[in-house]
Amino acid sequence: MLKDNYKPARFADRDGEIWGHEYSWNLAKSSLQDLEKYGKSYVSKHSDRMGDGFSFGPDLVIIR
């Protein structure tokens, strides 16, 4: 779900030497921690493919 909705340059394209080989994995892990702690996670307009930003809950349904 995250890979489909993040801009590649802000997600999987960052995996490597500069950002770390597990950058996208760590970003996904952080989102899961937000879901556990707050019941919701957010993606900024800068990272969203559509440029709007969104939130999602444990059901992984996107709210724009």
Order of alpha helices (4+ residues) and beta strands (2+ residues): alpha-alpha-beta-beta-beta
